[in-house]
Amino acid sequence: MCALTIPKKTTLLSCFLLGLVCLSFTGRLKRVISVYTGLALSNDTTVTVCGSSVTLNTVPVAGYSNPSWNNGSAGTSLTVTSSGDYWWQVTGTNVVTNGDFSAPTTNATTRGFTSAYNYVKLTTNCPTCCCGVLSLEGTYAVGTNPNSYHTQFTAFGDHTSGSGNMLIVNGAATANTTVWTQNITVIPNTDYVFSAWATSVNPASPAILQFSINGSPLGSTINLSPTLADGVWQYFTTTWNSGSTSGSVPIALVNQNIASNGNDFAVDDIVFAPVYRQNVHVVLNPIPVLALTSPHEVCSFYDLTKAIVGYDTGTYNYFFKDSNGNTITTASAQNITQSGTYTITEQNKATGCTSLPQQTTITIDPTPQKPGITSL
């Protein structure tokens, strides 16, 4: 009788230097195409993998540090489980002063930024405030807990450490109002990243913010999620090339929400820095799953393709080996005359992805001989 043997699936772990991408994966690598064009945002890599996941890894870039990924996570690796477009970046020195709001809040100079909103602190006298010093629209504070400044704001910690300062804002019902601005120095023909973390402090009418450089909007609007809870920090980022611009330029976060009810938010860890970004297009192709029917015991010969469930030569190539591990042709596989354990593998013609090898045992019984007849 035949016994079906399925080898255990193994996890392949490999690391390839692809221009500036390193990757590991579970499954089989079909091909990798890398185009390295230097320190530029157009540096693109395509990774095509046979399997259900791939781990992308950064590599060091001289003068750059703090690796991060398109989903806001930090670190040198990211495991993805679906095809799509991803990127990682490393940055130079952050030129924003007090981007984490840890400096003393004595005045605009020590705070390192200015705002079109009015600054308040816990000791601010506000006779018309119903619920704390941030009760009035168009005001902001720098502190460790939004609820300390407005009783209807949710209590939570900052993004940097969970116990430090953040920018806390009661948004005004006026579009294009500058929430935060600072003059920074740029050099020409350089790619920069402008990023920030933000969250709602009250669920009503989440903020709509926008990055701005030199008074011009940059990138799409920053729409805080209406479904995430207050205090869940969300990462927003865009890039800018300085072109011929040099010297001091104002960068800003601008509020585009005109709602008077809600529009309350917090901002932390603002970054403006030279950036190298690597774009990675990932294609994950499924590994074929080859299934064989039950063991076979036959007379004379056996067609090995009959053991394959869903035998489909239009979609797959099939490869056969005998008991000694020797490759045999399809024609030979269709006329097996010797008992043994045979190995079959299928490969998707379109993707090149190959199944795990499967084995089946074929027993060929001798054909009974016609008995001799003698006369009486």
Phi, psi and chi 1 to 4 in degrees:
 res  aa     phi    psi   chi1   chi2   chi3   chi4
   1 MET       -  155.2  -59.9  -61.6  -69.7      -
   2 CYS   -91.8  145.5  -56.6      -      -      -
   3 ALA  -118.9  128.6      -      -      -      -
   4 LEU   -87.8  123.5  178.8   64.0      -      -
   5 THR  -117.6  123.2  -57.9      -      -      -
   6 ILE  -112.4  113.7  -57.9  177.3      -      -
   7 PRO   -61.9  147.1  -17.3   29.1      -      -
   8 LYS   -66.2  142.2  -68.5  179.7   66.4  176.7
   9 LYS   -70.4  135.8 -179.6  179.5  179.3 -179.3
  10 THR  -107.1  152.7   57.8      -      -      -
  11 THR   -99.3  120.4  -62.4      -      -      -
  12 LEU   -91.2  132.7  -53.2  177.7      -      -
  13 LEU  -128.1  114.1 -178.1   62.7      -      -
  14 SER  -134.3  158.4  -58.4      -      -      -
  15 CYS  -133.0  120.7 -170.8      -      -      -
  16 PHE  -118.6  134.8  -63.2   83.6      -      -
  17 LEU   -90.6  108.4 -173.6   62.9      -      -
  18 LEU  -113.5   84.2  -47.4  172.6      -      -
  19 GLY    65.1  -88.6      -      -      -      -
  20 LEU  -134.0   35.2  -74.9  174.7      -      -
  21 VAL  -130.4  135.4  168.0      -      -      -
  22 CYS  -121.4  142.7 -163.1      -      -      -
  23 LEU  -145.0  153.0   60.1   90.4      -      -
  24 SER  -129.7  161.1   61.9      -      -      -
  25 PHE  -158.4  159.1   58.4   95.9      -      -
  26 THR  -106.1  115.2  -61.7      -      -      -
  27 GLY   132.4 -140.1      -      -      -      -
  28 ARG  -131.1  135.5  -63.9  173.1  177.0   79.8
  29 LEU   -84.2  124.1  179.3   69.4      -      -
  30 LYS   -85.4  -60.2  179.0 -170.1  173.8 -172.3
  31 ARG  -159.2  157.0   64.5  179.9  179.6  -87.1
  32 VAL  -134.4  130.1  179.2      -      -      -
  33 ILE  -117.3  123.0  -55.7  170.8      -      -
  34 SER  -122.8  134.0  175.3      -      -      -
  35 VAL  -121.2  110.3 -180.0      -      -      -
  36 TYR  -103.5  119.2  174.0   57.3      -      -
  37 THR  -119.3   14.5   58.4      -      -      -
  38 GLY    94.5 -171.1      -      -      -      -
  39 LEU   -77.3   84.8  -64.8 -178.3      -      -
  40 ALA  -149.5  154.5      -      -      -      -
  41 LEU   -71.4  -12.8  -65.5  176.4      -      -
  42 SER   -86.5    4.3   60.7      -      -      -
  43 ASN   -69.7  108.3 -173.0   29.6      -      -
  44 ASP  -118.5  144.3  -63.3  -25.8      -      -
  45 THR  -133.4  137.8  -62.6      -      -      -
  46 THR  -111.0  128.4  -63.8      -      -      -
  47 VAL  -119.3  118.4  177.0      -      -      -
  48 THR  -112.7  122.6  -58.7      -      -      -
  49 VAL  -130.4  140.8  171.5      -      -      -
  50 CYS   -91.1  108.3  -63.7      -      -      -
  51 GLY   156.0 -176.4      -      -      -      -
  52 SER  -101.6   -5.6   57.9      -      -      -
  53 SER  -159.2  162.3   68.9      -      -      -
  54 VAL  -148.5  139.7   61.5      -      -      -
  55 THR  -105.4  117.2  -61.4      -      -      -
  56 LEU   -91.2  142.3  -52.1  174.6      -      -
  57 ASN  -131.3  138.3  -64.3  -83.3      -      -
  58 THR   -77.8  165.8   68.9      -      -      -
  59 VAL  -131.9  157.0  -63.1      -      -      -
  60 PRO   -63.0  142.5  -21.6   33.2      -      -
  61 VAL  -125.3  123.3  179.4      -      -      -
  62 ALA   -55.5  127.7      -      -      -      -
  63 GLY    86.2   -1.5      -      -      -      -
  64 TYR  -123.1  151.0  -69.2   72.8      -      -
  65 SER  -151.8 -167.4   59.2      -      -      -
  66 ASN    55.4   61.8  -57.6  -43.5      -      -
  67 PRO   -63.7  138.9   23.3  -33.3      -      -
  68 SER  -146.3  167.2   61.2      -      -      -
  69 TRP  -122.3  169.6  -62.3   85.2      -      -
  70 ASN   -62.7  -22.5   56.2  -73.5      -      -
  71 ASN   -89.0    4.7   64.8   -7.2      -      -
  72 GLY    92.7   -6.7      -      -      -      -
  73 SER   -75.9  152.4   62.6      -      -      -
  74 ALA  -106.1  160.4      -      -      -      -
  75 GLY   123.0  173.7      -      -      -      -
  76 THR   -93.7    0.0   58.0      -      -      -
  77 SER  -144.7  154.7   64.5      -      -      -
  78 LEU  -146.7  124.6  177.5   71.2      -      -
  79 THR   -95.4  125.5  -61.4      -      -      -
  80 VAL  -115.7  146.7  -60.0      -      -      -
  81 THR  -121.4   13.3   56.0      -      -      -
  82 SER  -146.6  152.4   61.2      -      -      -
  83 SER   -66.9  150.9  -61.1      -      -      -
  84 GLY   156.6 -171.2      -      -      -      -
  85 ASP  -104.2  130.6  -66.3  -45.8      -      -
  86 TYR  -132.5  165.4  -57.0   87.2      -      -
  87 TRP  -151.3  154.2   55.0 -104.9      -      -
  88 TRP  -126.5  156.5   61.9  -95.1      -      -
  89 GLN  -144.2  153.8   66.6 -177.9   24.1      -
  90 VAL  -126.6  146.7  -75.9      -      -      -
  91 THR  -120.7  156.9   57.9      -      -      -
  92 GLY   -83.9 -157.4      -      -      -      -
  93 THR   -69.1  131.7  -58.5      -      -      -
  94 ASN   -70.0  121.4 -177.9   14.6      -      -
  95 VAL   -92.4    0.3  -62.9      -      -      -
  96 VAL   -75.5  132.5  171.0      -      -      -
  97 THR   -86.7  126.5  -60.1      -      -      -
  98 ASN    60.0   42.0 -166.5   30.0      -      -
  99 GLY   -67.0  -18.4      -      -      -      -
 100 ASP   -99.9    5.2   61.8   -2.1      -      -
 101 PHE    60.9   30.5  -57.1   98.4      -      -
 102 SER   -88.5  -13.7   60.3      -      -      -
 103 ALA   -72.8  161.3      -      -      -      -
 104 PRO   -56.2  147.7  -24.9   34.3      -      -
 105 THR  -103.4   23.5   59.4      -      -      -
 106 THR   -56.0  -47.4  -50.7      -      -      -
 107 ASN  -153.4 -179.2   52.3   51.6      -      -
 108 ALA   -62.3  -31.7      -      -      -      -
 109 THR   -66.4  -47.6  -59.3      -      -      -
 110 THR   -71.5  -31.9   59.5      -      -      -
 111 ARG   -70.6  -27.9  -71.3 -167.4  -67.8  -87.0
 112 GLY    86.4    2.2      -      -      -      -
 113 PHE  -150.0  167.1   66.6   94.1      -      -
 114 THR  -125.3  168.4   58.1      -      -      -
 115 SER  -151.8  150.0  175.1      -      -      -
 116 ALA   -76.4  -11.4      -      -      -      -
 117 TYR   -86.2  165.5  -71.4  173.3      -      -
 118 ASN   -92.1  132.7  -64.0  -43.1      -      -
 119 TYR   -82.3  135.2  172.4   68.4      -      -
 120 VAL  -130.9  159.5  -60.6      -      -      -
 121 LYS  -135.1  173.8   51.2 -172.2  177.9 -179.9
 122 LEU   -59.6  -26.2  -72.4  174.5      -      -
 123 THR   -93.8    3.6   57.7      -      -      -
 124 THR   -63.2  133.9  -62.3      -      -      -
 125 ASN   -82.2  120.8 -177.3   29.5      -      -
 126 CYS  -140.9   86.6 -177.4      -      -      -
 127 PRO   -60.9  -28.8  -21.1   33.0      -      -
 128 THR   -92.2    0.7   60.1      -      -      -
 129 CYS   -78.1  126.6  -71.6      -      -      -
 130 CYS   -83.5  -31.4   68.1      -      -      -
 131 CYS  -136.4   18.2  -44.4      -      -      -
 132 GLY   130.5  173.7      -      -      -      -
 133 VAL   -69.8  -14.1  -66.2      -      -      -
 134 LEU  -101.9   28.1  -84.4 -179.7      -      -
 135 SER   -71.9  -27.5  -64.0      -      -      -
 136 LEU   -90.1  140.9  -57.9 -178.4      -      -
 137 GLU   -64.7  150.0  -62.8  170.6    7.8      -
 138 GLY    77.1   28.2      -      -      -      -
 139 THR  -124.8  156.9   56.0      -      -      -
 140 TYR  -145.5  160.0   77.6   94.5      -      -
 141 ALA  -142.5  163.9      -      -      -      -
 142 VAL  -119.9  117.5  175.7      -      -      -
 143 GLY  -162.7 -175.7      -      -      -      -
 144 THR  -101.0  -13.2   60.2      -      -      -
 145 ASN  -150.2  111.5 -178.3    0.6      -      -
 146 PRO   -56.2  -35.0  -26.0   35.3      -      -
 147 ASN   -65.1  -22.5 -175.6 -107.0      -      -
 148 SER   -70.2  -19.6  -60.5      -      -      -
 149 TYR  -105.7  -14.8  -65.2   83.4      -      -
 150 HIS  -158.4  123.6 -165.2  -56.3      -      -
 151 THR   -67.4  -18.1   57.4      -      -      -
 152 GLN   -96.2    4.3  -65.2 -179.4    9.9      -
 153 PHE   -89.9  146.5  -71.2  176.7      -      -
 154 THR   -76.4  143.4  -58.2      -      -      -
 155 ALA   -85.2  126.3      -      -      -      -
 156 PHE  -164.9  171.5   56.6   84.3      -      -
 157 GLY   -96.7  169.7      -      -      -      -
 158 ASP   -72.3  172.9   76.1  -32.8      -      -
 159 HIS   -79.1  -33.7  174.0  -97.6      -      -
 160 THR   -62.1  -53.9  -49.1      -      -      -
 161 SER  -133.4  -12.7   65.2      -      -      -
 162 GLY    90.4  -10.0      -      -      -      -
 163 SER  -133.5    2.6   58.8      -      -      -
 164 GLY   -94.8 -166.9      -      -      -      -
 165 ASN   -85.6  157.3  -74.9  -21.9      -      -
 166 MET  -144.6  164.9   68.5 -169.6   93.9      -
 167 LEU   -87.7  122.8  178.9   66.7      -      -
 168 ILE  -115.5  128.0  -50.8  166.1      -      -
 169 VAL  -131.6  135.1 -178.2      -      -      -
 170 ASN  -102.1  101.8 -174.0  -30.2      -      -
 171 GLY   -66.7  146.8      -      -      -      -
 172 ALA   -88.3  155.9      -      -      -      -
 173 ALA   -87.1   44.9      -      -      -      -
 174 THR  -134.0  124.4  -55.7      -      -      -
 175 ALA   -70.4  158.3      -      -      -      -
 176 ASN    60.6   32.7  -62.7  -49.1      -      -
 177 THR   -92.6  128.9  -56.7      -      -      -
 178 THR   -75.8  116.7  -61.2      -      -      -
 179 VAL   -83.3  -42.7  177.0      -      -      -
 180 TRP  -146.6  134.0  174.1   97.9      -      -
 181 THR  -147.8  151.0 -174.5      -      -      -
 182 GLN  -156.1  141.9 -175.0  177.2  114.7      -
 183 ASN   -87.0  130.7  -70.8  -31.5      -      -
 184 ILE  -129.4  160.7   51.5   91.6      -      -
 185 THR  -102.6  129.4  -59.9      -      -      -
 186 VAL  -120.6  158.1  -60.1      -      -      -
 187 ILE  -111.7  152.8   57.5  177.8      -      -
 188 PRO   -70.2  158.1   24.1  -32.5      -      -
 189 ASN    54.4   45.6  -57.9  -48.7      -      -
 190 THR  -131.4  138.4  -59.3      -      -      -
 191 ASP   -84.3  133.7  -66.2  -43.5      -      -
 192 TYR  -124.6  150.4  -70.8   89.6      -      -
 193 VAL  -108.3  137.7   61.3      -      -      -
 194 PHE  -120.7  116.9 -166.4  176.4      -      -
 195 SER  -141.8  160.4   66.3      -      -      -
 196 ALA  -160.3  158.6      -      -      -      -
 197 TRP  -108.6  138.3  -69.4   82.0      -      -
 198 ALA  -144.8  157.5      -      -      -      -
 199 THR  -157.5  155.0  179.8      -      -      -
 200 SER   -74.9  148.7  -66.1      -      -      -
 201 VAL  -108.9   -9.5  -61.9      -      -      -
 202 ASN  -145.8  136.7 -177.6  -77.0      -      -
 203 PRO   -71.6  -15.4   24.5  -33.7      -      -
 204 ALA   -72.3  132.9      -      -      -      -
 205 SER    43.1   73.5 -173.5      -      -      -
 206 PRO   -54.5  149.4  -25.1   35.3      -      -
 207 ALA   -62.9  151.1      -      -      -      -
 208 ILE  -122.9  106.6  -56.3  172.3      -      -
 209 LEU  -111.0  170.6  -54.5  175.0      -      -
 210 GLN  -153.5  139.3 -170.6  155.4   40.0      -
 211 PHE   -72.9  150.9  -65.7  114.7      -      -
 212 SER  -145.4  141.2  170.4      -      -      -
 213 ILE  -133.5  128.4  -65.6 -177.5      -      -
 214 ASN    57.5   30.7 -108.8  -15.0      -      -
 215 GLY    83.1    1.2      -      -      -      -
 216 SER  -110.0  137.2  -61.3      -      -      -
 217 PRO   -59.6  145.3  -20.5   32.4      -      -
 218 LEU  -128.0  122.6  178.8   65.2      -      -
 219 GLY    72.5 -174.5      -      -      -      -
 220 SER   -81.3  168.7   56.9      -      -      -
 221 THR   -69.4  153.3   56.1      -      -      -
 222 ILE   -95.1  104.1  -61.1  170.5      -      -
 223 ASN  -102.5  108.9  -62.2  -80.3      -      -
 224 LEU   -66.1  139.8  -68.2 -176.4      -      -
 225 SER   -66.8  133.3  171.2      -      -      -
 226 PRO   -79.6   -8.1   29.6  -34.7      -      -
 227 THR  -104.0  -20.5   59.2      -      -      -
 228 LEU   -79.5  145.1  -69.4  178.4      -      -
 229 ALA   -69.3  153.6      -      -      -      -
 230 ASP   -56.0  139.4  -62.5  -15.6      -      -
 231 GLY    90.6   -4.5      -      -      -      -
 232 VAL   -87.0  106.6  176.9      -      -      -
 233 TRP   -72.2  133.5  -69.9   95.5      -      -
 234 GLN  -116.3  139.5  -59.1  162.6   60.2      -
 235 TYR   -98.0  131.9  179.8   67.7      -      -
 236 PHE  -130.3  138.5  -60.5   94.2      -      -
 237 THR  -151.3  149.9 -179.2      -      -      -
 238 THR  -148.2  169.2 -170.6      -      -      -
 239 THR  -124.4  158.4   55.3      -      -      -
 240 TRP  -148.3  135.0  176.1   72.7      -      -
 241 ASN  -104.3  128.6 -175.9  -82.2      -      -
 242 SER   -70.8  -20.2   57.1      -      -      -
 243 GLY    56.5 -127.3      -      -      -      -
 244 SER   -88.3   -2.1   60.9      -      -      -
 245 THR   -70.4  136.1  -56.1      -      -      -
 246 SER  -147.5  163.4   63.7      -      -      -
 247 GLY    89.5 -154.3      -      -      -      -
 248 SER   -87.4  128.1  179.5      -      -      -
 249 VAL  -135.0  147.3  -63.6      -      -      -
 250 PRO   -83.5  132.2   29.0  -32.4      -      -
 251 ILE  -113.1  152.5   63.4  173.2      -      -
 252 ALA  -154.1  159.1      -      -      -      -
 253 LEU  -110.5  124.5  -80.9  174.4      -      -
 254 VAL  -116.4  137.8  176.9      -      -      -
 255 ASN   -90.9  125.5 -169.2    2.0      -      -
 256 GLN  -108.2   -0.4  -59.1  -69.9   11.2      -
 257 ASN   -83.2  132.9 -166.9  -16.6      -      -
 258 ILE  -110.4   13.6   58.6  173.4      -      -
 259 ALA   -75.4  137.3      -      -      -      -
 260 SER   -90.0  -24.5   58.1      -      -      -
 261 ASN   -96.5  118.9 -179.4   32.5      -      -
 262 GLY    88.4 -139.0      -      -      -      -
 263 ASN    60.0   40.4 -170.4   17.7      -      -
 264 ASP  -118.5  132.1  -53.9  -46.1      -      -
 265 PHE  -155.7  170.1   55.5   94.0      -      -
 266 ALA  -130.0  150.3      -      -      -      -
 267 VAL  -132.1  145.6  176.5      -      -      -
 268 ASP  -154.1  160.4 -157.1    4.7      -      -
 269 ASP    50.9   60.1  -67.0  -33.8      -      -
 270 ILE   -78.2  132.9  -59.3  173.1      -      -
 271 VAL  -128.9  134.4  170.9      -      -      -
 272 PHE  -135.5  112.9 -168.2   89.2      -      -
 273 ALA  -152.7  153.9      -      -      -      -
 274 PRO   -57.6  145.4  -19.7   30.8      -      -
 275 VAL  -139.0  143.0   64.8      -      -      -
 276 TYR  -113.2  125.1  167.1   77.4      -      -
 277 ARG  -123.4  132.7  178.9  174.2  -69.3 -177.4
 278 GLN  -109.4  119.4  170.2   96.4   28.0      -
 279 ASN   -88.6  135.4  -62.4  -51.3      -      -
 280 VAL  -129.7  119.3 -174.8      -      -      -
 281 HIS   -97.3  120.0  179.6   67.9      -      -
 282 VAL  -107.5  131.4  173.6      -      -      -
 283 VAL  -121.2  115.3  178.8      -      -      -
 284 LEU  -104.7  116.0  -63.3  178.0      -      -
 285 ASN  -103.6  137.1  -69.6  -44.4      -      -
 286 PRO   -68.1  145.8   24.2  -33.2      -      -
 287 ILE   -81.8  127.5  -64.2  175.3      -      -
 288 PRO   -58.6  145.4  -21.8   32.8      -      -
 289 VAL  -111.1  108.1  177.7      -      -      -
 290 LEU   -87.9  128.0  175.3   62.6      -      -
 291 ALA  -120.2  137.7      -      -      -      -
 292 LEU  -115.0  153.6  -55.9 -179.9      -      -
 293 THR   -77.3  179.8   57.1      -      -      -
 294 SER   -65.2  164.7   57.9      -      -      -
 295 PRO   -55.2  156.7  -24.4   34.5      -      -
 296 HIS  -127.5  134.9  -61.8  -83.7      -      -
 297 GLU  -127.3  117.9 -177.0  175.7   -1.9      -
 298 VAL  -136.5  171.0  -63.6      -      -      -
 299 CYS  -100.9  146.0  -62.8      -      -      -
 300 SER    75.0  -73.9 -175.2      -      -      -
 301 PHE  -153.1  165.3   75.8   94.9      -      -
 302 TYR  -138.8  138.2 -178.6   72.1      -      -
 303 ASP   -88.6  108.1 -179.3   -6.7      -      -
 304 LEU   -64.7  -24.4 -157.6   55.0      -      -
 305 THR   -67.5  -19.9   64.5      -      -      -
 306 LYS   -70.7  -16.3  -58.8  -62.7 -176.0 -177.2
 307 ALA   -82.1  -10.3      -      -      -      -
 308 ILE   -88.2  123.5  -59.2  171.9      -      -
 309 VAL   -75.7  125.7  176.1      -      -      -
 310 GLY    70.4   37.5      -      -      -      -
 311 TYR   -53.0  120.4 -178.2   61.5      -      -
 312 ASP  -144.4   94.7  179.5    4.4      -      -
 313 THR   -76.0  -11.8   57.0      -      -      -
 314 GLY   -74.4  -32.2      -      -      -      -
 315 THR  -100.3  -32.8  -56.3      -      -      -
 316 TYR  -124.7  149.7  -60.3  102.0      -      -
 317 ASN   -95.1  145.7  -67.7  -42.8      -      -
 318 TYR  -121.4  141.9  -66.0   92.3      -      -
 319 PHE  -127.1  137.2  -54.9   96.5      -      -
 320 PHE  -126.0  143.8  -54.3   90.3      -      -
 321 LYS  -134.5  146.3  -70.3 -175.9  177.9 -179.1
 322 ASP   -86.0 -172.7   62.3   18.8      -      -
 323 SER   -63.9  -22.8  -63.2      -      -      -
 324 ASN   -92.9    4.7  -62.9  -41.9      -      -
 325 GLY    82.6    9.2      -      -      -      -
 326 ASN   -84.0  136.2  -60.4  -44.4      -      -
 327 THR   -70.4  134.9  -60.8      -      -      -
 328 ILE  -123.2  152.8   58.4  176.8      -      -
 329 THR   -74.0  164.5   65.0      -      -      -
 330 THR   -61.5  -38.7  -59.8      -      -      -
 331 ALA   -61.5  -41.3      -      -      -      -
 332 SER   -68.8  -36.5  -63.7      -      -      -
 333 ALA   -64.7  -26.1      -      -      -      -
 334 GLN   -85.3    2.0  -68.7  173.4  -35.6      -
 335 ASN  -143.1   61.0 -172.3   31.2      -      -
 336 ILE   -76.7  123.0  -62.2  -62.6      -      -
 337 THR  -117.4   -2.3   58.0      -      -      -
 338 GLN  -119.6  137.2  -67.6 -175.4   -6.2      -
 339 SER   -66.3  151.1  -62.1      -      -      -
 340 GLY   160.6  178.2      -      -      -      -
 341 THR  -100.0  121.9  -60.8      -      -      -
 342 TYR  -111.3  147.2  -68.1   83.0      -      -
 343 THR  -112.4  134.2  -57.5      -      -      -
 344 ILE  -127.3  138.4  -52.7  174.3      -      -
 345 THR  -133.2  142.8  -53.7      -      -      -
 346 GLU  -119.4  147.0   70.5  178.4    3.6      -
 347 GLN  -128.9  128.4  179.7 -172.5   58.7      -
 348 ASN   -68.8  123.3 -172.0  -67.1      -      -
 349 LYS   -65.0  -33.4  -68.7 -178.6  176.8 -179.9
 350 ALA   -77.3  -41.3      -      -      -      -
 351 THR  -101.1  -18.6   66.9      -      -      -
 352 GLY    78.8    3.1      -      -      -      -
 353 CYS   -77.8  138.2  -63.2      -      -      -
 354 THR  -115.8  139.9  -56.2      -      -      -
 355 SER   -73.4  166.1   71.4      -      -      -
 356 LEU   -67.8  144.2  -68.3  172.0      -      -
 357 PRO   -67.7  141.0   24.4  -32.9      -      -
 358 GLN  -119.5  150.4  -53.3  -66.6  -24.1      -
 359 GLN  -123.3  147.5  -67.2 -177.8  -35.6      -
 360 THR  -144.1  147.7 -174.1      -      -      -
 361 THR  -103.1  128.8  -61.2      -      -      -
 362 ILE  -111.4  130.1  -54.2  -60.6      -      -
 363 THR  -111.8  119.2  -59.6      -      -      -
 364 ILE  -102.1  110.9  -54.4  -64.9      -      -
 365 ASP   -84.9  143.5  -66.2  -31.2      -      -
 366 PRO   -65.2  146.4   23.1  -33.2      -      -
 367 THR   -73.0  127.0  -58.4      -      -      -
 368 PRO   -59.0  137.1  -20.7   32.5      -      -
 369 GLN   -82.0  144.1  -63.1  -62.9  -45.4      -
 370 LYS   -67.5  124.3 -177.8  177.6  179.1 -178.6
 371 PRO   -66.1  143.1   24.3  -33.6      -      -
 372 GLY   -71.0  147.8      -      -      -      -
 373 ILE  -121.9  127.0  -59.8  175.5      -      -
 374 THR  -113.0  149.0   58.2      -      -      -
 375 SER   -80.9  152.7   59.6      -      -      -
 376 LEU   -77.1      -  -64.1  177.4      -      -
